Every structure is written in structure tokens, then in C-alpha cells.
Amino acid sequence: MKVFNKLLILSVLILIQNCGDKQPEFTIYTIGDSTMADKNPGVYPETGWCQVLGDFFNDAVTISNHAVNGRSSKSFIDEKRWQAVHDSLKPGDFVFIQFGHNDEKEYDTTRYTTPFGTYSENLKKFILETREKGARPVLFTSIARRKFGENGKLTKTHGDYPEATRVVAKDLNVPLIDLEKLTEDLINTLGDEPSKEFFLWTDPDEKFPDGRKDDTHLSEKGAREVAKLTLKEAIVQKLEFSKRVTLADKYSEK
């Protein structure tokens, strides 16, 4: 009987400890453009970096990817996409915010914003309204385009939008992951030809008879590398969600 009681007490203690170790669940909402968005199988290997983000987290984290092709900070708000995310937010959630690619398009009044004007105002709206719900915003600069100059180094193509993002992050004390710089460093290190495999360069096939030579959108390999760069930087900055990162990419054999 004494042995039974001891085993019972030990079992209860283990159960209590396991319950205490259980990590609270939260959702990471991602808002942005086509470089982040989920892609349909028909355009493979095109892949958004948030499409694969969940492969690097433990089961206590849910990724809810709301990024959509072609959206700017303006159109994302005007189409009520931000409202849908805002309505879903709970205390403890995170919102990853990356715009800029389509905000640059001066010819399109439905998307264009000015870097230190409407673009910055939209970022502040996302941040303040995220905080109102008890959730936590994280800002991202746009990933670099693969455009090499005559000096063999990348040419910057995003104008003042990345700098405007950095300024907003500083002014509102928001964590910033500078993906423009991180991806620029990666692409410059790889060089012109080797870096093509991280972007959407494909051979001709039945669906794309001319192939694809796309230096903006990512291949699956590129998307996974951007996700890794993001999470490694989050670990360096000791951002709260990084405690759930495993970096155990289930497709690492690819």
C-alpha cells in the first residue's frame, strides 16, 4: 500500500509538472503582399515566405497568413482585409507587417502611398490597432529584389519605403526585422547566377512556355531561406515568439 501511495503521488507530481510546462497557444497573423502570401499549386515553385513559416514553430503556434498578391498597405485596409484580421486578434497574438512592394506603384491610385506620408500612417494604424487588442506587432522591411548593378552588387529598388518602416519602428518602439538588409546581404554573398535558385527562375513548360525569370517572387527554397533569416534574427533580438522556434524545417531534405 505504501508503494502504491508513493507511485500515486509521483504520478500526480509528474502530471502537475507537465501541465505547468504546457506553453500557452497563440496565433501569428501575417499581413502583406505576394512575397509573403500562400500560393496555389499551379504556380509552384513560387512560394511566399509566410506560407512555410509554420514549419519552423512548435505546435503551440498557429500561423494565419492573410498576405495577398498585389496588395499595398492602402488596398489592404480599403478592402477590409485588415478589419478581418483586427476582429480576430486576441491578447498574446502577434501581427507580422510587411508592405512596400505595391505601395511604390505611382500609376495605381488604389495602391500607391507616399513613404513618409500615407504609407507611414497606415503602418501606424496597424501597430496601434494591434496593441489595442492586446496583440503584439512586428514590422518588416520588404525583401530585396534580385537586381544587380554594373558593380556586381544589388541595386536598391524600394526607394524610401524601407527607411520609412525603420523610422516608424523607432518612433513607436516596435520590433523591426530588416528583411531588406538581410536578403540583400544573402543575395550579394551568393552572387548573380547562384541567387537565381532563390527566386522564380524556371525552365519552359506547358503552362509557362517561355519559362519564368522573376526577380521579385521567391521559389520554395528562397521562401524557406527568408523564413529562416527572419526567425534567426528574431532569436538574436530575443523576441517573445522566438521561444517557440524550432528551426526544424520538416522539408529540410529539399
N, C-alpha and C positions, 0 to 999 in steps of 0.2 A: 504493500500500500504506500509506503514512504517513497519507494522508487517511482511508482505511478504518479504520485503528487509532484515529485521533482520534475518528471517529464512533462507533466501538465503545465507547471509553472514555466519551464523552459520554452515550451511551445507558445505560451501566451506572450512571453517576452520577445520571442522572435517575431511573432505577428505584430506586436506593437512597434517594434523597430522597423519592420518592413513598411508598415503604414506611415511611420514618420519619415521614411526615406522617399516615399512616393512624391514625385515632383508635380506641382500644380500645372495644369494644362493651360496653354494659351494659343492664340492664333496670330500668325504674321500675315497681315494684309499687304499686298503689293500693288501699287498703282503706278502707271507709267505707259510706255509706248511698246512698239513691236520688238525692241531689243530684249524686253522682259517677258513678253506675252507667251501664252500657250499656243502652239501651232497645231494645225490638223495634219494627219499623217501624209496627206497628199503633197506636202511641200518639203517633206524630210529630205535632207538632214537639217533644214532650217529649224532652229530651236531657240526659244527665249531662255535667258539665264534663270529666271524665276520658275520656269517650267520644271527645272531639275533641282530646285533648291531643297525640296523636301527630302531628297536622297541623302542629305548631309546632316539631318537632325534626328534626334531620338523621337520615340513615339509620343512624347508629351507635347509636341509642337505640330500644329496644323498650318499648312500654307494655303492661303486663299488668294489666288492670283487673279487680280482684276485688271491687270495691264492689257491694253488693246492696241492692235496695229493702228498706226496713223494718228493717235491721239496726242494732243498737246495739253498743257495744264488748263488752258481755256476750254477746249472742247470736252475734256473730261468732266469739268464742272457743268458746262452748259447742257450736256447730255444726261445729267442727273446720275452719272456713274459714281461721282464722289458721294452724293447723298446716300446711295445704296450701301456704300462701304461705311459711311459715318453711322448710319442707322444700325449697323451690325456690330459696331465696336463695343467691347466690354473692358472694364478695368483690367490692366495687366497685358492687354494685347499690344502688338506693335504694328506700325504702318511704315513700310518702305516706300519712299517717294523719289521717283526718278523721271524727270521730264527734261525737255530741251531740244531733242531732235526735231520735233514738229513745231515747236514754238518759234523756230527760226524762219518759217516759211512765210515771207512777207507777202507773197502773191495770194495767200488764202486768209481772208478775214475771219473765217470761222476758227482758225487755229493760231494765227500769229499773235505773239505778245512781245513787249519790249523787255529786255533783260532786267533792267533796274527799275522797271515800272510795273506793268501788269503781270509779268512773269513772277517777280518777287512777291507781289501782292497775293498771287494765287498760292505760292508756296507757304506764305504766312497763314493763309486761310486753312490749308491742310493741317499745318502744325497746331495752330490754336484750337481748331475744332477737334483734332485728335486728343489733345490734352484735356479738353472739356469733358471728354468721355472717360477719362482716367487711363487712356491708352498712351503709348509712347512712340513719337515719330522719329524716323531716321532718314536723313537726307542723303541723296546720291547725286554726284555729277554724272553726266552722260558718258557712256563708254566711247572710246576713241574710234573714229573711222580709220580704216586702213588706207591712208593716202600718203604716199611717200613723196618727199620733195627731191630736188636735184642733189641735195647734200646727203641723200640716203637715209634721212630721218623723217619721222612723221610730221606732216603739216597739220596744225590745229584747224579744225573745221567748225567748231561750235561757237565761235565768236565770244561774246561776253557772258553767255548763259552759265557756264561752269563757275565763273568768278562771282556772278550774282548769287548762285547757290551757296558758295562759300561764305559770302557776306551775310546772307540770311541765317545760315547755320551759326555763325558767330554772334549775330545780333540777338537771336532767340535762344542761344545756348542749346542747340540741337546737335546730337551726334552726326558727324559727316563722314561718309566713306567716299573718298575721292576716286571714283572709278575711272574718270578721265585720265588721271595721272597713273593709276595702277595699270590700266590696259595700255596706255601709251608706253610705259616702261617695258611691259611684256612684249609688245609688238616690235619696238625698236631693238630689243635684245634678240628676238627671233630673226629679224631681217625681212626683206621684201618677199622673197619666194616662200620661205618656210611658214610665214604667218598666214598664207592663204588657207591653210587647212583649218584655221580657227574661224574663218568667215565662209560665206556661202559661195564657194567656187566649186561648181560641179560640171562633170562631162555631159555632153549632149545625150538626151534620152528621148523617149516617145513623148513625154509630157513637156519637156523643155528641150526642143530640138537644137537650140543654139547653146545649150548649157546655161550656167549662171555664173556671172562674175560680179558678185555683190560684196562690196567692202564695208557695208553698214551692218548687215544682219549676220548672226552667228550660226555656225554649224553646231552639231551636238557637242563636239569636242571643245569648241570655243565657249559654248554656254557653260559647260562644266568647269572650264578653267576660270571663267568670270565668277561663277558661284564660289569657287574655292578662294579666289583672290578676295572676294567680299568677306567671307567668313574668317579667313586668316587675319584680315585687318580688324574685324570685329573682336577677335580674340586678343589682338595686340592692344586694342582700346579698352578691353575688359567691359564690353557692352553686355548688359544683363542676359540677352538672349543667347550670347555665345557660350554660356554654360551648358547649353543643350546640344551644342555642335559635336558631332562625332567625326566628321570628315571621312566617314567610312562609306564612300561612294559605292553604292551597290552595282554600278556599272563600271567600276574601275578597270575591269579587264579590257574595256574598249579603249 
